[in-house]
Amino acid sequence: MLKDLMQIQNYRLFLVNMTLLGMAVALSAPFLVIFMTETHGMTTAQYGIFMALVAIGGFTMNTIVGRLSDIVRFERKYIILIGLVMEIIAFSSYLIIGNVWLLAASYIIFAALGAPAMPQLYASARESINAYRSSIAVMANTVLRSTFSFGFLFGPLIGSLLLAGFGFKGLFSGTVITFTIVLILSLMIKPVKSKEVTTVQSTPVLLNEKAPNMLKNWKLLLPFIAFTMLHVGQWMYLLNMPLFVTQYLGRTEGAVGILASLCAGLEVPFMIFMGYMAGRISSKTLLIFGGILGAGYFLSIGVFNSFTAMLIGQVPLSIFLAILLGLGISYFQDLLPKFPGYASTMFANAMIIGQLLGNLLGGLASDIVGLENSFFLAGAFLTVAFILFCFTGNEVKEGVV
């Protein structure tokens, strides 16, 4: 199977790019809340609002670019390149801007402009996969997404070393350099050459077709809401976990990196295994199973208040994330097989809205009920999500919903 995947055009390049992209994000992600709260004096609630504004900007850009990318003849590579440049500028803001409010404004603007890079990379990969053989799309997407998690395995560890050796300047410099490498490699993406279509088309693909309106289609809206709620719980956890470990449990920043890297390392084999299982069990069933595991882990944090319990809990957490992040993109692309850009954007926007609400609610929860109790609310969101999934239909393998 893996040998077959390597025959897909640009696939090896996509694997390398997703690995480095995961590493770029993971280098600083676990430490951003510490930097903004301890170095710049933001409260947890203010940081939640800050990240929510980043999410709103990213959602807006993703929605616009996602719809246009499927109906306008424009090579996706250039959208990816522009997005990566914007990400480089966004993270450079942490290095050159000292005023917290100017820094926040700069990051919000440029991170939003850079948001389409990842979903368009997925969409570009899906086009290459479909051009080769669409029947292997789930496994191909899962392996691709697992490389992103593979980057997360090393990102927090390298970030911890950079932070310990060079401080936050070293941390953000490493992030900028990694994004720059992805940018250079993305220049090598070649236009897709289909092996399945032998006739030459004289008109642009999908030029006269429009993606369905999610707000008017419950078969799209209900799973989108459920998927978003899974991300709300996840982001509430991601926001409060570093502060819970360092402030409540009294551990060092290195302990945060250990948890993040352990989870990412476990995600990779679980993600590949779930891609294999997706051919035998519906993605909806696996998403329900993952939601149950994730809810159980989040609830256990508030019950045990123990770093050891959190270490053990990385097993169910990694299975939950492997399903959520590994199968989510395929789930939406199978709902809308004719619109890979819009489907990938639905996946990305569910993550963004989940990030927005998760950061807002996570910050408020930690201020109102305390860090140790905020995880109960995260677990509650996952519980509601897997209940909603019970009322959705299975993904569609052929045609458009």
C-alpha positions in Angstrom: 0.0 0.0 0.0 2.7 2.5 1.0 4.6 1.7 -2.2 1.4 2.5 -4.1 1.0 5.8 -2.4 4.5 6.8 -3.4 3.4 6.7 -7.0 1.0 9.6 -6.5 2.3 12.8 -8.1 3.8 15.2 -5.5 2.9 12.8 -2.7 6.5 12.5 -1.3 6.8 16.3 -1.3 3.4 16.6 0.5 4.6 14.2 3.1 7.8 16.2 3.8 5.9 19.5 3.8 3.2 18.2 6.2 5.9 16.9 8.5 7.8 20.2 8.6 4.5 22.2 8.8 3.5 20.1 11.9 6.9 20.8 13.4 6.7 24.5 12.6 3.3 24.8 14.4 4.4 22.6 17.3 7.7 24.4 18.0 5.9 27.3 19.7 2.2 26.2 20.1 2.6 24.7 23.6 4.4 27.8 24.8 2.5 30.7 23.2 0.1 31.0 26.2 3.1 31.1 28.6 4.8 33.8 26.4 1.8 36.0 26.2 0.7 35.7 29.8 4.0 35.7 31.6 6.1 37.9 29.3 3.5 40.3 28.1 1.1 40.2 31.0 -2.1 39.0 29.3 -4.7 37.3 31.5 -5.8 33.9 30.4 -9.2 35.4 29.3 -7.4 38.0 27.2 -5.3 35.4 25.6 -8.5 33.4 24.8 -9.9 36.5 23.1 -6.7 37.1 21.2 -6.7 33.5 19.9 -10.4 33.8 19.1 -9.7 36.9 16.9 -7.0 34.9 15.1 -9.6 32.1 14.5 -12.2 34.6 13.2 -9.7 36.0 10.7 -8.7 32.5 9.6 -12.3 31.3 9.2 -13.1 34.3 7.0 -10.1 33.8 4.8 -10.6 30.1 4.5 -14.2 30.5 3.6 -13.4 33.0 0.8 -10.4 31.2 -0.6 -12.0 27.7 -0.2 -15.0 28.5 -2.4 -13.0 30.4 -5.0 -10.4 27.7 -5.3 -12.9 25.2 -6.7 -14.5 27.4 -9.2 -11.7 29.6 -10.5 -8.9 28.3 -12.7 -5.9 29.1 -10.5 -3.1 26.8 -9.4 -3.4 26.0 -5.7 0.4 26.1 -5.3 0.3 29.9 -5.4 -2.3 30.1 -2.7 -0.2 27.8 -0.6 2.9 29.9 -1.2 1.2 33.2 -0.4 -0.2 31.6 2.8 3.2 30.4 3.9 4.7 33.9 3.4 2.0 35.3 5.6 2.7 32.7 8.3 6.4 33.7 8.2 5.5 37.3 8.7 3.0 36.4 11.5 5.6 34.5 13.6 8.3 37.1 12.8 6.0 39.6 14.7 7.0 37.8 18.0 10.6 38.7 17.2 10.4 42.3 16.2 7.4 43.8 18.0 7.6 44.6 21.7 4.3 46.2 22.3 1.8 43.6 23.2 -1.2 45.1 21.4 0.7 45.9 18.2 2.1 42.3 18.4 -1.4 40.9 18.8 -2.8 43.0 15.9 0.1 42.0 13.6 -0.3 38.3 14.4 -4.1 38.3 14.0 -3.8 39.9 10.5 -1.0 37.8 9.1 -2.0 34.5 10.7 -5.5 35.0 9.2 -4.0 35.7 5.7 -1.8 32.6 6.1 -4.7 30.3 7.3 -5.6 29.0 3.8 -2.1 27.4 3.3 -2.9 24.2 5.2 -6.4 23.4 3.7 -5.2 24.2 0.2 -2.2 21.9 0.8 -4.7 19.1 1.7 -6.9 20.0 -1.4 -3.9 19.9 -3.7 -3.0 16.5 -2.3 -6.5 15.2 -2.7 -6.5 16.3 -6.4 -3.2 14.4 -6.9 -4.7 11.4 -5.1 -7.9 11.4 -7.2 -5.8 11.8 -10.4 -3.9 8.6 -9.5 -6.7 6.5 -7.9 -9.4 7.9 -5.7 -10.2 4.6 -4.0 -7.1 4.9 -1.9 -8.0 8.5 -0.7 -8.8 7.6 2.9 -5.5 5.8 3.5 -3.5 8.4 1.5 -5.1 11.3 3.5 -4.5 9.4 6.8 -0.8 8.8 6.1 -0.5 12.4 5.0 -2.1 13.7 8.2 0.0 11.3 10.3 3.1 13.0 9.0 1.8 16.3 10.5 1.5 14.5 13.8 5.0 13.1 13.3 6.2 16.7 13.1 4.4 17.4 16.3 6.4 14.6 17.9 9.7 16.5 17.5 8.3 20.1 17.5 7.7 20.4 21.3 10.9 18.7 22.2 12.9 21.0 19.8 10.9 23.9 21.1 11.8 23.0 24.7 15.5 22.9 23.8 15.4 26.2 21.9 13.5 27.8 24.8 16.0 26.5 27.4 19.0 27.5 25.3 18.0 30.7 23.6 14.8 31.9 25.2 11.7 32.9 23.3 13.7 34.6 20.5 15.3 31.3 19.7 11.9 29.5 19.8 10.2 31.9 17.4 13.3 32.1 15.1 13.2 28.3 14.8 9.5 28.5 13.9 10.2 31.1 11.2 13.1 29.1 9.7 10.9 26.0 9.5 8.1 27.8 7.8 10.6 29.2 5.3 11.9 25.7 4.5 8.3 24.6 3.8 7.9 27.6 1.5 11.0 26.7 -0.5 9.9 23.1 -0.9 6.4 24.2 -1.9 7.9 25.9 -5.0 8.6 22.4 -6.3 4.9 21.3 -6.4 4.0 20.3 -10.0 0.6 20.7 -11.7 -1.5 17.5 -11.4 -1.5 15.2 -14.4 -4.5 12.8 -14.3 -4.0 9.1 -15.0 -7.7 8.4 -14.9 -8.9 11.0 -17.5 -7.6 10.4 -21.0 -9.6 13.0 -22.9 -8.7 16.7 -22.9 -11.3 19.0 -21.4 -11.8 22.3 -23.1 -13.5 24.0 -20.2 -12.3 24.5 -16.6 -13.3 21.8 -14.2 -16.1 22.8 -11.9 -16.3 26.2 -13.5 -20.1 26.1 -13.7 -20.8 24.1 -10.5 -21.3 25.6 -7.1 -20.6 23.9 -3.8 -23.8 23.3 -1.7 -24.6 25.8 1.0 -23.8 24.2 4.3 -26.2 26.4 6.2 -29.1 25.1 4.1 -28.1 21.4 4.2 -28.5 19.5 7.5 -26.5 16.6 6.1 -23.5 18.9 6.0 -24.4 21.3 8.9 -25.0 18.6 11.6 -21.7 16.8 11.3 -19.9 20.2 10.9 -21.4 21.2 14.3 -20.5 17.9 15.9 -17.0 18.1 14.5 -16.6 21.7 15.7 -17.6 20.7 19.2 -14.9 18.0 19.3 -12.4 20.8 18.6 -13.9 23.1 21.2 -13.1 20.5 23.9 -9.7 19.8 22.4 -8.8 23.5 22.4 -10.1 24.1 25.9 -7.7 21.4 26.9 -4.8 22.8 24.8 -5.3 26.3 26.3 -5.3 25.2 29.9 -3.1 22.2 29.9 0.3 24.2 29.9 -0.9 26.4 32.7 -2.4 23.5 34.7 0.9 21.6 34.5 3.2 24.6 35.4 1.0 26.6 37.8 -1.3 24.0 39.4 0.9 20.9 39.4 4.1 22.9 39.8 6.0 21.3 36.9 8.4 23.0 34.5 7.8 24.0 30.9 9.7 20.8 29.9 6.9 18.7 31.3 4.5 20.4 28.9 6.8 19.5 26.1 6.9 15.9 27.3 3.1 15.6 27.2 2.8 17.2 23.8 5.6 15.1 22.3 4.3 11.8 23.8 0.8 12.4 22.5 2.1 13.3 19.0 4.4 10.2 19.0 1.5 7.9 19.9 -0.8 9.6 17.3 1.3 8.5 14.3 0.9 4.7 14.6 -2.7 5.1 15.8 -3.5 7.4 12.9 -2.2 4.9 10.3 -4.1 2.1 12.1 -7.3 4.1 12.0 -6.8 4.8 8.3 -6.7 1.0 7.9 -9.8 0.5 10.0 -11.7 3.2 8.1 -12.0 0.8 5.2 -13.9 -1.5 7.5 -15.7 0.8 9.9 -17.5 4.0 9.0 -15.7 7.2 9.9 -18.8 8.3 11.8 -18.5 5.3 14.1 -14.8 5.9 14.7 -15.5 9.6 15.4 -18.1 8.6 18.1 -15.6 6.2 19.6 -12.8 8.9 19.6 -15.2 11.4 21.3 -15.9 8.9 24.1 -12.2 8.3 24.7 -11.4 12.0 24.6 -14.2 12.9 27.0 -13.0 10.2 29.4 -9.5 11.6 29.5 -10.5 15.2 30.0 -12.8 14.2 32.9 -10.0 12.2 34.4 -7.7 15.3 34.7 -10.2 17.0 36.9 -10.7 13.9 39.0 -7.0 12.8 39.6 -5.1 16.2 39.4 -2.0 14.2 38.7 0.8 14.5 36.2 1.3 10.7 36.2 -2.4 10.3 35.3 -2.0 12.8 32.5 1.0 10.8 31.1 -1.1 7.6 31.1 -4.0 9.5 29.6 -2.0 10.4 26.5 -2.9 6.9 25.2 -6.7 7.6 24.9 -6.0 11.3 24.0 -3.8 10.2 21.1 -6.4 7.8 19.8 -9.0 10.5 20.0 -6.8 13.0 18.1 -5.7 10.3 15.6 -9.4 9.8 14.7 -10.3 13.5 14.9 -7.4 14.8 12.8 -6.6 11.7 10.7 -10.1 10.9 9.5 -11.8 14.3 9.7 -10.4 15.5 6.4 -11.4 12.3 4.6 -14.9 12.5 6.2 -15.6 15.9 4.7 -14.0 15.2 1.4 -16.2 12.1 1.1 -19.2 14.2 1.8 -18.2 16.6 -1.1 -16.0 14.6 -3.5 -16.5 17.1 -6.3 -15.4 20.0 -4.2 -12.0 19.2 -2.5 -11.2 22.8 -1.8 -14.6 23.5 -0.1 -14.5 20.2 1.7 -11.0 20.8 3.0 -12.2 24.3 4.0 -15.1 22.8 6.0 -12.6 20.6 7.9 -10.3 23.6 8.5 -13.1 25.9 9.5 -14.5 23.4 12.0 -11.0 23.4 13.6 -10.9 27.2 13.5 -14.4 27.7 15.0 -13.5 25.1 17.6 -10.3 26.9 18.3 -12.2 30.2 18.6 -14.8 28.9 21.1 -12.3 26.7 22.9 -9.9 29.5 23.6 -12.7 31.8 24.7 -14.5 29.3 26.8 -11.3 27.8 28.1 -10.0 31.2 29.3 -13.3 32.1 30.9 -13.6 28.6 32.5 -10.1 28.8 34.1 -10.8 32.3 35.5 -14.3 31.4 36.8 -14.2 27.8 37.9 -10.4 27.3 38.1 -7.9 25.4 35.9 -8.6 22.0 37.5 -12.3 22.3 36.8 -12.1 23.6 33.3 -11.4 20.1 32.0 -14.9 19.0 33.1 -16.4 21.5 30.6 -14.0 20.3 27.9 -15.2 16.7 28.5 -18.9 17.9 28.3 -18.4 19.4 24.8 -17.0 16.1 23.6 -19.9 14.2 25.1 -22.4 16.5 23.3 -20.4 16.0 20.1 -20.5 12.2 20.0 -24.2 12.3 20.8 -24.8 14.6 17.8 -22.8 12.3 15.6 -25.3 9.5 16.5 -27.9 11.5 14.5 -25.8 12.1 11.4 -25.7 10.0 8.3 -22.6 8.0 7.2 -20.2 9.7 4.8 -21.0 9.5 1.1 -18.5 7.7 -1.0 -20.0 8.5 -4.3 -21.5 11.7 -5.6 -22.4 14.9 -3.8 -24.6 15.3 -0.8 
